[in-house]
Amino acid sequence: MARPAPDPVFVLRGSIDAVNSVRFYSPSNGSQEYLLSGCVSGEVRIWNLSSRRSEVTLNGHHGKGILELQLLKKDKILSHGRDNQILVWDVTEGRKDIVSSIDTASFSLCKCAVLSHDDRKCLIAVAGLEKSEVRVHDLESKKVIHRLIPPTEHKSFGMPMCLKFIDSKQLVSGYEDGSIVVWNLETNKIGTEKKLHSEPVMCLDYSITSKKGVSGSAEDKLVSWVIKKDDLETCCEVSLTNPGLSDVCIRQDDKIVTTAGWDNRIRLFGFKKMKPLAILSYHTDSVHCLDSSQPLQHMQYQHLLAAGSKDKHISLWSVYETNR
């Protein structure tokens, strides 16, 4: 008999609106474990996972929704809002300072992707102004260093819906027409592409270790794939009970893939063969976002999974782990 699905280990309540982004945050001083959350009303909160309370609130996006939160070097936090702005925050020692910003000039709902090489070099990919365009900014200079646009004679992919850096030479984009495109950042040209979905690609993730990606869409399937030299090769397709995924997350150990469903459910799959493992039920509305923690140093759990929902709650789960 299958084991019953667990309950959340705890739930964070207090967000003023639907939660669009969550991100685990461990300051370099190693004193506490935190979780960042961003909501539809533009508020960013920093939650202390030990006290389970919100300690800091950041408001810099003029009430416009948060699309994405990312961590940068030296404990900086990046927020991407629907106001066109990408903001970099210094929150060390109680600060709430905006230390850098980029106007993306795009009102797309596509979340930015971030590749942070070191303390100075940081690349940020966003949807561009032209149809199907992706722009890559250098954070330090704030300049656009790559414009990724399909050739004039090429079919339109529609709008970029989701982005993920593989490394400094390759970027994966999921598009409105259901295509997955791998861009070569050395040539600013398409490396390979394939239409893997019949509906817009809503989310994707990629493991550098396993050299394998996974993507979900508005349809009722989840697809895993690998990048060949001149092709995208499908590894596995999994049928879902209900259509629509908002987010997908590969755990750091490459063992588990987690999806955030429009049907209020969180689903877990084995990454290797995409075998269904569990369905987690807590939320009363669509699950919007996910994040999987690095090994936690100050909690009884080795890893946690965080899920943010339209119901304003953030659930924390310990799945397929042994307590310390």
BAFI-3210 file (N, C-alpha, C; in Angstrom, 3 decimals, decimal comma, padded with zeros to 6 digits):
// residues 324
n [1|2|3|4|5|6|7|8|9|10|11|12|13|14|15|16|17|18|19|20|21|22|23|24|25|26|27|28|29|30|31|32|33|34|35|36|37|38|39|40|41|42|43|44|45|46|47|48|49|50|51|52|53|54|55|56|57|58|59|60|61|62|63|64|65|66|67|68|69|70|71|72|73|74|75|76|77|78|79|80|81|82|83|84|85|86|87|88|89|90|91|92|93|94|95|96|97|98|99|100|101|102|103|104|105|106|107|108|109|110|111|112|113|114|115|116|117|118|119|120|121|122|123|124|125|126|127|128|129|130|131|132|133|134|135|136|137|138|139|140|141|142|143|144|145|146|147|148|149|150|151|152|153|154|155|156|157|158|159|160|161|162|163|164|165|166|167|168|169|170|171|172|173|174|175|176|177|178|179|180|181|182|183|184|185|186|187|188|189|190|191|192|193|194|195|196|197|198|199|200|201|202|203|204|205|206|207|208|209|210|211|212|213|214|215|216|217|218|219|220|221|222|223|224|225|226|227|228|229|230|231|232|233|234|235|236|237|238|239|240|241|242|243|244|245|246|247|248|249|250|251|252|253|254|255|256|257|258|259|260|261|262|263|264|265|266|267|268|269|270|271|272|273|274|275|276|277|278|279|280|281|282|283|284|285|286|287|288|289|290|291|292|293|294|295|296|297|298|299|300|301|302|303|304|305|306|307|308|309|310|311|312|313|314|315|316|317|318|319|320|321|322|323|324]
n.u [000,852|000,525|002,249|000,542|000,086|002,074|001,352|001,845|004,871|004,888|003,046|003,215|001,617|000,186|000,852|-000,222|-001,511|-002,007|000,595|003,387|006,061|008,651|011,605|014,318|016,614|019,743|021,723|025,169|026,463|025,417|023,587|020,796|017,954|016,072|013,113|012,194|009,441|007,240|004,506|001,307|000,622|002,985|004,640|007,519|008,556|010,591|010,971|011,552|012,515|012,767|011,366|009,096|007,934|007,296|009,922|010,995|009,826|009,684|009,106|009,122|008,129|005,941|003,346|002,896|002,770|004,992|007,119|009,365|011,900|015,303|018,530|021,583|025,192|027,031|024,890|022,869|019,590|017,450|014,674|011,988|009,567|006,137|006,128|007,994|010,501|013,662|015,013|017,754|018,478|019,964|019,984|021,393|022,310|019,949|019,295|017,348|017,890|017,805|020,119|020,721|019,217|017,264|015,603|013,453|011,881|009,784|006,589|005,934|004,718|006,594|008,945|012,108|015,388|018,357|021,884|024,503|027,802|030,060|031,216|031,016|030,176|027,074|024,337|021,193|018,270|015,475|012,109|011,860|011,128|010,267|008,279|008,665|011,229|014,142|016,031|019,289|020,719|023,580|024,275|026,059|026,887|024,431|023,673|022,228|023,388|022,928|020,670|018,131|016,572|014,332|015,141|014,010|012,665|011,863|009,371|007,051|007,468|005,735|005,144|007,875|007,651|008,879|012,157|015,530|018,850|021,370|024,146|026,796|026,842|024,567|021,024|017,780|014,524|011,021|008,105|005,138|003,855|004,292|006,828|010,179|013,190|016,643|019,047|022,065|024,416|026,814|026,659|024,237|022,152|019,678|020,231|019,071|015,736|012,366|008,943|007,386|005,062|001,491|000,255|000,852|004,131|004,498|006,317|009,660|012,552|016,029|018,617|021,968|023,739|022,551|022,112|019,608|016,292|013,028|009,631|006,517|003,090|000,091|-001,399|-002,251|000,144|003,481|006,808|009,958|013,305|016,274|019,158|020,431|023,073|022,001|019,331|016,359|015,624|012,985|012,572|010,674|007,141|004,589|001,308|-001,109|-003,618|-005,205|-005,245|-002,661|000,095|001,920|004,512|007,673|010,068|013,285|014,771|017,764|019,373|018,786|016,887|014,142|011,315|009,167|005,883|003,765|000,398|-002,486|-004,717|-004,638|-002,887|000,209|002,600|004,747|007,509|009,710|012,837|014,483|013,019|010,597|008,547|005,429|005,185|003,951|001,077|000,530|-001,668|-002,929|-003,446|-006,037|-006,442|-005,017|-001,649|001,160|003,995|007,277|010,015|013,034|015,014|018,528|020,797|019,825|021,060|020,269|017,932|015,600|015,163|016,608|016,212|013,814|010,698|009,144|006,019|004,065|000,878|-002,196|-004,015|-002,850|-001,226|001,803|003,181|005,257|007,194|008,439|009,748|010,384|012,657|014,862|014,522|016,791]
n.v [-001,200|002,243|004,895|007,288|010,691|013,325|015,915|019,519|020,664|023,072|026,188|029,342|032,266|035,418|036,922|039,581|039,202|037,095|034,702|034,908|034,230|032,333|031,876|030,238|031,416|031,812|033,603|034,677|034,767|032,679|032,492|032,131|030,520|031,525|032,523|033,967|035,816|036,889|038,894|039,441|042,067|043,444|043,314|042,284|039,832|038,800|035,891|034,444|031,240|029,814|031,134|031,385|033,690|036,804|038,989|041,168|043,608|044,550|047,180|048,161|048,209|049,719|048,798|046,956|043,609|041,006|039,184|037,516|036,311|036,330|035,181|036,895|037,364|038,144|038,360|039,821|040,609|040,017|041,422|041,103|042,909|043,606|046,175|046,696|046,875|045,749|045,171|045,465|044,537|045,459|043,826|043,357|043,441|044,657|046,494|048,074|048,681|049,822|049,067|048,879|049,079|048,063|049,042|047,188|047,669|046,165|044,800|042,196|039,060|037,203|035,628|036,782|035,390|034,453|034,516|034,253|034,808|035,612|037,948|040,222|039,783|039,345|038,025|038,819|037,655|038,643|039,005|040,539|043,591|043,200|040,791|037,480|038,035|037,848|039,430|039,898|041,233|042,856|043,079|044,795|046,839|047,477|047,250|046,013|043,033|040,884|040,243|038,243|037,086|035,494|034,634|036,663|035,180|033,017|031,117|032,607|032,329|033,298|034,965|035,031|032,877|031,646|031,339|030,081|029,942|027,819|027,875|030,282|030,344|029,327|029,573|028,661|028,926|029,013|029,089|030,859|029,403|026,809|025,886|024,840|026,458|026,529|028,867|030,033|031,830|032,784|033,254|034,464|033,151|030,650|027,559|024,973|023,707|022,753|021,934|021,057|021,131|021,601|023,790|027,076|027,261|027,185|026,881|025,864|023,879|023,121|020,759|021,008|019,091|016,558|017,079|017,490|018,561|019,795|020,490|022,290|023,074|024,800|022,643|019,136|017,711|016,723|017,163|015,672|016,250|016,150|017,929|017,583|017,781|018,909|018,842|018,597|016,134|014,152|012,703|011,636|011,645|012,694|012,126|014,277|014,551|016,828|019,783|022,321|023,929|025,933|026,156|024,434|022,409|021,177|019,177|019,803|017,530|016,103|014,105|014,398|015,794|018,520|019,810|022,687|023,064|024,198|023,125|023,287|021,504|019,940|018,114|015,279|013,763|011,117|012,028|010,658|008,665|009,851|008,913|008,973|010,052|011,243|013,150|016,277|017,844|020,778|023,492|025,875|027,102|027,884|026,729|028,687|028,902|027,475|026,320|024,621|023,807|024,310|022,155|022,446|024,139|024,900|023,748|021,082|019,610|018,251|019,111|021,368|021,890|024,611|026,149|028,517|030,136|031,136|031,401|032,904|031,706|030,074|027,019|024,666|021,798|018,566|016,132|012,800|012,569|012,123|013,002|015,042]
n.w [000,000|-000,814|000,803|002,857|001,784|003,188|005,632|005,504|007,102|008,350|008,020|006,497|007,212|006,398|004,225|002,165|-000,180|-003,118|-003,514|-005,509|-005,862|-004,326|-002,355|-000,930|001,527|002,776|004,747|004,456|006,885|008,222|010,337|010,541|008,945|006,158|004,296|001,261|000,000|-002,578|-003,571|-005,295|-004,879|-004,879|-002,690|-000,905|001,294|004,062|005,667|008,814|009,332|011,634|013,719|012,301|011,367|009,697|009,181|007,799|005,510|002,162|-000,048|-003,178|-005,695|-006,376|-005,861|-007,850|-009,075|-007,910|-009,926|-009,844|-007,593|-006,739|-005,603|-005,091|-005,144|-002,100|-000,297|-001,500|-002,776|-005,486|-007,085|-009,337|-010,913|-012,008|-012,771|-014,660|-013,574|-012,371|-009,323|-007,068|-003,847|-000,739|002,161|004,405|007,847|008,789|006,826|004,173|001,511|-001,844|-004,151|-006,796|-010,049|-012,898|-015,777|-017,541|-019,719|-020,587|-020,349|-019,965|-018,635|-018,176|-016,122|-014,959|-015,655|-013,960|-013,903|-011,944|-011,880|-010,298|-007,806|-009,334|-012,038|-013,468|-015,117|-016,538|-017,830|-019,735|-021,058|-024,252|-026,161|-028,788|-030,608|-029,535|-028,661|-026,580|-024,100|-022,781|-019,990|-018,597|-015,271|-013,908|-015,740|-016,698|-019,279|-022,349|-023,474|-025,083|-027,690|-028,440|-031,100|-033,265|-036,695|-039,476|-041,457|-040,046|-038,334|-036,006|-032,527|-030,718|-027,565|-025,174|-022,401|-020,218|-018,761|-018,594|-017,604|-018,837|-018,811|-019,143|-021,852|-022,972|-023,158|-022,188|-023,497|-023,010|-024,961|-026,152|-028,164|-027,490|-027,906|-027,061|-026,882|-027,409|-026,955|-028,393|-026,829|-027,641|-030,325|-030,556|-031,758|-032,651|-031,169|-030,967|-031,327|-030,480|-030,741|-028,018|-026,637|-026,827|-025,916|-024,396|-022,956|-019,613|-017,572|-016,747|-015,940|-015,433|-015,110|-014,606|-013,767|-014,380|-016,984|-018,140|-018,857|-017,807|-018,492|-018,253|-019,091|-020,207|-020,794|-020,178|-019,454|-018,506|-019,452|-019,910|-021,078|-023,152|-024,317|-027,395|-029,867|-032,254|-031,717|-029,693|-027,525|-026,506|-023,365|-021,595|-021,227|-019,115|-018,233|-016,824|-014,269|-014,186|-016,219|-016,609|-015,313|-013,087|-012,141|-012,033|-010,429|-009,984|-007,602|-005,676|-005,429|-007,642|-007,612|-007,285|-008,904|-008,746|-009,123|-009,542|-009,447|-011,298|-010,242|-007,532|-006,412|-005,404|-007,034|-006,998|-008,613|-009,575|-010,775|-012,585|-014,073|-014,206|-012,604|-010,959|-007,604|-005,322|-004,234|-002,984|-000,853|000,273|-000,236|-001,092|-003,429|-006,690|-007,009|-007,192|-007,201|-006,514|-004,470|-003,724|-000,985|-000,281|001,588|004,953|007,759|010,313|011,148|011,894|009,676|006,724|004,064|002,661|001,008|-000,483|-001,137|-002,777|-002,934|-004,602|-002,607|-000,638|001,212|002,332|002,045|003,748|003,268|004,142|002,328|001,350|002,932|005,748|009,115|011,065]
ca.u [000,000|001,287|002,225|-000,302|000,831|002,234|000,874|002,968|005,481|004,272|002,494|003,438|000,432|000,423|000,969|-001,425|-002,108|-001,538|002,056|003,865|007,449|009,280|013,028|015,054|017,674|020,637|022,782|026,531|026,894|024,942|022,935|019,407|017,422|014,976|012,418|011,688|008,194|006,770|003,076|000,666|000,559|004,314|005,342|008,492|008,739|011,647|010,429|012,457|011,935|012,777|010,228|007,968|007,336|007,856|010,770|011,288|008,962|010,277|008,145|009,821|007,564|004,788|002,102|002,807|003,078|006,326|007,201|010,459|012,903|016,524|019,624|022,838|026,339|027,125|023,594|021,943|018,344|016,928|013,230|011,508|008,163|005,338|006,321|009,146|011,745|014,430|015,665|018,705|018,338|020,908|019,196|022,295|022,317|018,722|019,080|016,308|018,381|017,891|021,485|020,818|017,936|017,263|014,294|013,451|011,084|008,878|005,521|005,628|004,560|007,692|009,889|013,504|016,337|019,578|023,109|025,476|029,104|030,910|030,767|030,855|029,476|025,736|023,509|019,754|017,495|014,072|011,415|012,160|010,027|009,760|007,659|009,594|012,568|014,689|017,193|020,151|021,368|024,672|023,822|027,008|026,821|023,008|023,507|021,774|024,559|022,440|019,290|017,850|015,386|014,320|015,313|012,786|011,978|011,482|008,030|007,011|007,219|004,895|005,875|008,584|006,851|009,756|013,565|016,463|020,234|022,112|025,438|027,019|026,812|023,276|019,809|016,585|013,298|009,750|007,339|003,677|003,349|004,617|008,200|011,358|014,271|017,945|019,779|023,519|024,737|028,039|026,291|022,900|021,307|019,039|021,037|018,132|014,362|011,348|007,640|007,113|003,741|000,444|-000,201|002,003|005,020|004,347|007,416|010,693|013,746|017,080|019,690|023,285|024,363|021,956|021,999|018,237|015,323|011,631|008,778|005,074|002,355|-001,325|-002,030|-002,240|001,294|004,793|007,755|011,393|014,015|017,713|019,619|021,446|023,793|021,115|017,959|015,831|015,101|012,063|012,887|009,469|005,956|003,715|-000,044|-001,593|-005,059|-005,817|-004,312|-002,170|001,164|002,485|005,938|008,286|011,318|014,122|015,483|019,215|020,013|018,332|016,071|012,717|010,742|007,923|005,097|002,725|-000,734|-003,658|-005,769|-004,330|-002,104|001,648|002,871|006,148|007,884|011,114|013,399|015,125|012,041|009,366|007,531|004,665|005,514|003,006|000,300|000,421|-002,880|-003,163|-003,912|-007,431|-006,454|-003,882|-000,286|001,842|005,467|007,954|011,469|013,595|016,134|019,824|020,838|019,565|021,999|019,746|016,599|015,608|014,999|017,748|015,723|012,395|010,060|008,216|005,030|003,234|-000,409|-003,167|-004,769|-002,026|-000,457|003,034|003,312|006,604|007,052|009,607|009,309|011,445|013,840|014,871|014,818|018,116]
ca.v [000,000|003,487|005,709|008,486|011,937|014,032|017,287|020,458|020,719|024,299|027,092|030,765|033,068|036,847|037,623|040,392|038,865|035,840|034,584|034,614|033,750|031,981|031,558|030,033|032,417|031,559|034,623|034,142|034,622|031,368|032,587|031,679|030,149|032,420|032,335|035,183|035,659|038,061|038,725|040,152|043,490|044,036|043,247|041,217|039,566|037,889|035,104|033,657|029,901|029,289|031,732|031,287|035,023|037,757|039,937|042,340|043,825|045,456|047,709|048,995|048,023|050,609|048,041|046,014|042,258|040,421|038,047|036,602|036,655|035,565|035,526|037,269|037,266|039,091|038,463|040,724|040,017|040,620|041,289|041,473|043,253|043,913|047,595|046,807|047,105|044,753|045,868|044,720|045,003|045,112|043,642|042,973|044,240|045,423|047,466|047,857|049,629|049,468|049,440|048,900|048,814|047,999|049,172|046,176|048,188|045,108|044,518|040,777|038,297|036,234|035,848|036,882|034,339|035,077|033,727|035,037|034,141|035,964|039,170|041,315|039,400|038,787|038,156|038,769|037,490|039,067|039,113|041,799|044,394|042,600|039,486|036,343|038,496|037,751|040,292|039,566|042,417|042,745|043,847|045,836|047,962|047,668|047,266|044,796|042,458|039,915|040,319|036,937|037,261|034,551|035,256|037,185|034,124|031,961|031,231|033,258|031,476|033,996|035,603|034,185|032,633|031,265|031,389|029,419|029,816|026,574|028,413|031,590|030,207|028,806|029,972|027,960|029,718|028,378|030,102|030,851|028,399|025,480|025,510|025,012|026,923|026,710|029,945|030,087|033,210|033,206|033,706|035,069|032,432|029,447|026,349|023,923|024,018|021,744|022,187|019,918|021,305|022,158|025,020|027,870|026,693|028,038|026,717|024,878|023,846|022,360|020,295|020,966|017,819|015,467|017,540|017,171|019,577|019,399|021,648|022,128|024,063|024,907|021,360|018,141|016,808|017,173|016,576|015,775|016,279|016,403|018,727|016,986|018,810|019,573|018,420|018,384|014,767|013,888|011,518|011,061|012,481|012,228|012,693|014,820|014,417|018,109|020,610|023,600|023,995|027,269|026,096|023,115|022,569|019,992|019,274|019,923|016,214|015,531|012,914|014,707|016,925|018,963|020,715|023,516|022,907|025,081|022,407|023,449|020,360|019,835|016,732|014,866|012,709|010,751|012,736|009,750|008,025|010,634|008,094|009,714|009,630|011,711|014,365|017,015|018,662|021,697|024,803|025,978|027,765|027,504|026,853|029,547|028,905|026,458|026,329|023,542|024,377|023,667|021,562|023,425|023,948|025,305|023,212|019,636|018,990|018,425|019,918|021,705|022,366|025,716|026,369|029,699|029,926|032,223|031,519|033,778|030,908|029,419|025,746|024,089|020,351|017,695|014,967|011,838|012,952|011,677|014,089|014,961]
ca.w [000,000|-000,873|002,007|002,711|001,587|004,445|005,781|005,594|008,436|008,865|007,007|006,750|006,917|006,618|002,954|001,945|-001,472|-003,707|-003,504|-006,860|-005,881|-003,048|-002,534|000,312|001,676|003,914|004,752|004,522|008,279|008,655|011,642|010,484|007,635|005,819|003,035|000,633|-000,748|-003,296|-003,819|-006,393|-004,544|-004,969|-001,405|-000,681|002,733|004,487|006,774|009,639|009,360|013,005|014,424|011,369|011,292|008,750|009,903|006,974|004,356|001,171|-001,004|-004,150|-007,028|-006,551|-005,820|-008,963|-008,631|-008,010|-010,823|-009,501|-006,588|-006,898|-004,694|-005,716|-004,247|-000,984|000,374|-002,180|-003,240|-006,715|-007,286|-010,676|-010,759|-013,190|-013,079|-015,578|-012,851|-011,628|-008,220|-006,240|-002,473|000,325|003,383|005,486|009,075|008,939|005,755|003,165|000,512|-003,255|-004,539|-008,250|-010,705|-014,355|-016,415|-018,596|-020,841|-021,039|-019,397|-020,076|-017,395|-018,115|-015,029|-015,372|-015,278|-013,446|-013,829|-011,175|-011,976|-009,173|-007,148|-010,288|-013,257|-013,280|-016,307|-016,281|-019,066|-019,637|-022,338|-024,925|-026,681|-030,008|-030,425|-029,400|-028,297|-025,224|-023,911|-021,651|-019,442|-017,636|-014,110|-013,522|-016,689|-016,994|-020,729|-023,026|-024,150|-026,058|-028,154|-029,040|-031,932|-034,387|-038,010|-040,097|-042,207|-039,114|-037,750|-034,699|-031,370|-029,764|-026,474|-024,210|-021,196|-019,117|-019,153|-017,691|-018,061|-018,636|-018,412|-019,765|-023,311|-023,432|-022,447|-022,655|-023,440|-023,318|-025,698|-026,188|-029,102|-026,981|-028,273|-026,220|-027,743|-026,776|-027,622|-028,277|-026,450|-028,329|-031,672|-030,485|-032,690|-032,133|-031,208|-031,323|-030,927|-030,766|-030,134|-027,142|-026,015|-027,690|-025,252|-023,947|-021,932|-018,441|-016,618|-017,077|-015,102|-016,089|-014,238|-015,246|-013,381|-015,163|-018,377|-018,536|-018,491|-017,657|-018,774|-018,124|-019,870|-019,876|-021,102|-019,107|-019,474|-018,067|-020,399|-019,635|-022,357|-023,135|-025,447|-028,254|-030,620|-033,202|-031,473|-028,354|-027,519|-025,402|-022,550|-021,007|-021,098|-018,043|-018,288|-015,559|-014,077|-014,518|-016,994|-016,102|-014,322|-012,900|-011,851|-011,899|-009,684|-009,805|-006,325|-005,867|-005,540|-008,923|-007,382|-007,256|-009,638|-008,120|-009,952|-008,919|-010,352|-011,272|-009,515|-006,095|-005,957|-005,611|-007,428|-006,944|-009,544|-009,618|-011,928|-013,535|-014,969|-014,087|-011,947|-009,948|-006,247|-004,301|-004,461|-001,730|-000,836|001,380|-000,683|-001,519|-004,730|-007,531|-006,494|-008,159|-007,208|-005,720|-004,343|-002,917|-000,234|-000,104|002,932|006,009|008,865|011,617|011,339|012,071|008,363|005,818|002,959|002,683|-000,204|-000,217|-002,191|-002,581|-003,592|-004,761|-001,352|000,217|002,164|001,899|002,754|003,822|003,290|004,186|001,562|001,014|003,734|007,140|010,053|011,696]
c.u [000,885|001,170|001,299|000,570|000,927|001,495|002,074|003,555|005,112|003,846|002,766|002,215|000,753|000,655|-000,331|-002,125|-001,544|-000,017|002,528|005,262|007,901|010,724|013,673|016,284|018,459|021,758|024,156|027,035|026,358|024,169|021,528|019,094|016,185|014,293|011,954|010,361|007,828|005,332|002,573|000,617|001,926|005,136|006,284|008,669|009,910|011,158|011,557|011,841|011,976|011,580|008,944|007,201|008,029|008,636|010,996|010,291|009,601|009,200|008,870|009,216|006,219|003,465|001,912|003,345|004,522|006,252|008,225|011,328|014,111|017,564|020,868|023,965|026,269|025,761|022,668|020,730|017,882|015,426|012,861|010,008|007,461|005,365|007,486|010,482|012,333|015,229|016,612|018,714|019,531|020,103|020,078|022,175|021,114|018,454|017,898|016,630|018,325|019,242|021,682|019,440|018,129|015,825|014,287|012,688|010,145|007,850|005,079|005,466|005,646|008,650|011,308|014,273|017,651|020,711|024,168|026,797|029,935|030,388|030,472|029,965|028,139|024,921|022,040|019,028|016,043|013,439|011,684|010,915|009,418|009,184|008,714|010,988|012,882|015,916|017,973|020,905|022,571|024,327|024,754|026,905|025,391|022,724|022,941|022,953|024,180|020,987|019,018|016,510|015,422|014,516|013,975|011,985|011,476|010,057|008,121|006,735|006,137|005,756|006,711|007,770|007,707|011,181|014,421|017,854|020,717|023,507|025,603|026,953|025,464|022,144|018,638|015,371|012,100|008,811|005,833|003,121|003,656|006,020|009,176|012,513|015,541|018,715|021,277|023,904|026,056|027,730|024,983|021,932|020,717|019,986|020,202|016,767|013,461|010,054|007,240|005,724|002,763|-000,135|001,038|002,804|005,009|005,539|008,417|011,811|014,760|018,154|020,994|023,965|023,861|021,859|020,628|017,308|013,932|010,784|007,314|004,372|000,925|-002,078|-001,829|-001,076|002,557|005,824|009,180|012,144|015,508|018,072|020,720|022,082|022,861|019,653|017,643|015,155|014,237|012,469|011,611|008,353|005,046|002,365|-000,479|-003,107|-005,786|-004,804|-003,834|-001,150|001,715|003,995|006,377|009,671|012,024|014,894|016,988|019,927|019,591|017,499|014,580|012,410|009,395|007,205|004,064|001,544|-001,813|-004,808|-005,517|-003,403|-000,620|001,936|004,375|006,378|009,359|011,734|013,926|014,135|010,682|008,208|006,777|004,925|004,458|002,260|000,089|-000,758|-002,928|-003,895|-005,343|-007,575|-005,165|-002,553|000,537|003,340|006,023|009,414|011,877|014,862|017,432|019,811|020,745|020,418|021,367|018,324|016,681|015,488|016,221|017,391|014,257|011,961|009,088|007,291|004,182|001,990|-001,213|-003,971|-004,014|-001,172|000,798|003,187|004,756|006,471|008,414|009,191|010,516|012,767|013,726|015,232|016,209|018,017]
c.v [001,247|004,252|006,895|009,727|012,691|015,362|018,220|020,447|022,027|025,169|028,526|031,546|034,543|037,623|038,358|040,041|037,523|035,834|034,108|034,004|033,429|031,587|031,389|030,934|032,126|032,589|034,005|034,001|033,342|031,369|032,004|031,204|031,003|031,960|033,695|034,861|036,976|037,858|039,622|041,659|044,162|043,987|042,049|041,050|038,612|037,205|034,370|032,272|029,260|029,818|031,646|032,603|035,860|038,817|041,236|042,394|044,867|045,878|048,644|048,966|048,731|049,838|047,061|044,650|041,844|039,205|037,017|037,201|035,754|036,052|035,850|037,099|038,355|039,402|039,501|039,923|040,762|040,366|041,816|041,703|043,547|045,407|047,807|046,784|045,821|045,518|044,922|045,357|044,563|045,033|043,197|043,955|045,172|046,442|047,061|048,731|049,030|049,975|049,439|048,612|048,801|048,147|048,224|046,623|047,131|044,838|043,057|040,149|037,239|036,595|035,952|035,620|034,999|034,065|034,594|034,284|034,347|037,263|040,294|040,937|038,751|039,074|037,987|038,704|037,871|039,004|040,489|042,508|043,782|041,216|038,389|036,750|038,236|038,651|039,847|040,826|042,015|043,644|045,005|047,070|048,371|047,704|045,938|044,241|041,365|040,242|039,059|037,016|036,234|035,284|035,665|036,092|032,989|032,193|031,933|032,232|032,056|034,586|034,604|034,077|032,277|031,106|030,668|029,395|028,387|026,929|029,747|031,557|029,764|029,257|029,211|028,859|028,830|029,419|029,823|029,759|026,966|025,019|025,711|025,350|027,074|027,745|029,819|031,542|033,691|033,766|034,483|034,424|031,188|028,264|025,160|024,299|022,830|022,160|020,957|019,971|021,894|023,447|025,808|027,181|027,642|027,967|025,708|024,964|022,950|022,004|020,226|019,628|016,667|015,799|017,206|018,260|018,989|020,645|021,275|023,272|024,169|023,614|020,377|017,169|017,530|016,437|016,750|015,593|016,505|017,169|017,963|018,107|019,600|019,278|018,474|017,026|014,549|012,607|010,831|012,095|011,862|012,915|013,123|014,694|015,677|018,987|021,831|023,504|025,425|027,239|024,647|023,310|021,224|020,153|019,195|018,585|015,462|014,265|013,173|015,893|017,254|019,929|021,456|023,568|023,953|024,448|022,382|022,362|020,538|018,370|016,470|013,696|012,363|011,321|011,777|009,185|008,725|009,804|008,941|009,162|010,025|012,930|015,029|017,978|019,493|022,948|024,751|026,733|027,393|027,690|027,562|029,297|027,880|026,838|025,198|024,066|023,623|022,983|022,634|023,118|024,157|024,812|021,696|018,883|019,258|019,338|020,251|022,125|023,466|025,882|027,581|029,605|031,212|032,422|032,313|033,016|030,341|028,146|025,254|022,596|019,675|016,384|014,117|012,241|012,271|012,864|013,912|014,255]
c.w [000,000|000,438|001,817|002,557|002,907|004,444|005,737|007,007|009,126|007,694|007,436|006,289|007,175|005,346|002,673|000,637|-001,953|-003,826|-004,873|-006,906|-004,472|-003,322|-001,160|000,328|002,943|003,880|004,966|005,951|008,917|009,954|011,656|009,074|007,373|004,533|002,540|-000,036|-001,403|-003,712|-004,941|-006,139|-004,502|-003,704|-001,371|000,823|002,937|005,764|007,494|009,808|010,738|013,793|013,611|011,286|010,227|009,519|009,133|005,825|003,447|000,182|-001,960|-005,534|-007,216|-006,661|-006,964|-008,530|-008,815|-008,925|-010,359|-008,410|-006,798|-005,901|-005,505|-004,713|-003,172|-000,366|-000,243|-002,680|-004,485|-006,783|-008,660|-010,569|-012,064|-013,532|-014,040|-014,888|-012,281|-010,581|-007,499|-004,864|-001,624|001,614|004,546|006,644|009,163|007,852|004,868|001,957|-000,887|-003,756|-006,048|-008,823|-012,215|-014,829|-017,611|-019,842|-021,405|-019,954|-019,457|-018,694|-017,239|-016,987|-015,581|-014,979|-014,920|-013,455|-013,177|-011,153|-010,719|-008,586|-008,130|-011,469|-012,946|-014,528|-015,938|-017,617|-018,812|-021,023|-022,936|-025,425|-027,937|-029,726|-030,474|-028,929|-026,827|-025,167|-022,676|-021,251|-018,603|-016,464|-013,782|-014,435|-017,000|-018,498|-021,224|-023,821|-025,146|-026,400|-028,959|-029,765|-033,059|-035,711|-038,620|-040,784|-041,313|-038,618|-036,395|-033,607|-030,464|-028,659|-025,673|-022,920|-019,989|-019,653|-018,120|-018,324|-017,828|-018,123|-019,128|-021,285|-023,860|-022,515|-023,047|-022,465|-023,762|-023,882|-025,722|-027,102|-028,659|-027,282|-027,122|-027,155|-026,911|-027,597|-027,351|-028,006|-027,048|-029,719|-031,689|-031,480|-032,022|-032,276|-031,641|-030,789|-031,207|-030,067|-029,332|-026,526|-027,023|-027,129|-024,801|-022,843|-020,733|-017,495|-017,161|-016,053|-015,801|-015,073|-015,019|-014,960|-014,245|-016,643|-018,954|-018,041|-018,353|-017,845|-018,629|-018,825|-019,369|-020,177|-019,953|-019,241|-019,011|-018,922|-019,889|-020,953|-022,140|-024,405|-026,173|-029,082|-031,521|-032,924|-029,986|-028,357|-026,287|-024,677|-022,084|-021,013|-020,043|-018,179|-016,890|-015,479|-014,513|-015,248|-016,217|-014,999|-014,281|-012,728|-011,782|-011,303|-009,556|-008,493|-006,561|-006,005|-006,806|-008,748|-007,572|-008,158|-008,998|-009,041|-009,112|-009,873|-010,194|-010,479|-008,013|-005,551|-006,254|-005,910|-007,445|-007,876|-009,340|-010,883|-012,994|-014,552|-014,949|-013,514|-010,921|-008,555|-005,223|-004,813|-003,108|-001,806|000,433|000,899|-001,226|-002,840|-005,476|-006,817|-007,568|-008,286|-006,237|-005,531|-003,418|-002,259|-000,487|001,261|004,017|007,238|010,237|011,861|011,450|010,746|007,495|004,653|003,215|001,284|000,197|-001,414|-001,836|-003,442|-003,731|-003,482|-000,283|001,223|001,500|002,720|002,660|004,073|003,427|003,518|001,169|001,660|005,084|008,009|010,647|013,025]
res [m|a|r|p|a|p|d|p|v|f|v|l|r|g|s|i|d|a|v|n|s|v|r|f|y|s|p|s|n|g|s|q|e|y|l|l|s|g|c|v|s|g|e|v|r|i|w|n|l|s|s|r|r|s|e|v|t|l|n|g|h|h|g|k|g|i|l|e|l|q|l|l|k|k|d|k|i|l|s|h|g|r|d|n|q|i|l|v|w|d|v|t|e|g|r|k|d|i|v|s|s|i|d|t|a|s|f|s|l|c|k|c|a|v|l|s|h|d|d|r|k|c|l|i|a|v|a|g|l|e|k|s|e|v|r|v|h|d|l|e|s|k|k|v|i|h|r|l|i|p|p|t|e|h|k|s|f|g|m|p|m|c|l|k|f|i|d|s|k|q|l|v|s|g|y|e|d|g|s|i|v|v|w|n|l|e|t|n|k|i|g|t|e|k|k|l|h|s|e|p|v|m|c|l|d|y|s|i|t|s|k|k|g|v|s|g|s|a|e|d|k|l|v|s|w|v|i|k|k|d|d|l|e|t|c|c|e|v|s|l|t|n|p|g|l|s|d|v|c|i|r|q|d|d|k|i|v|t|t|a|g|w|d|n|r|i|r|l|f|g|f|k|k|m|k|p|l|a|i|l|s|y|h|t|d|s|v|h|c|l|d|s|s|q|p|l|q|h|m|q|y|q|h|l|l|a|a|g|s|k|d|k|h|i|s|l|w|s|v|y|e|t|n|r]
***
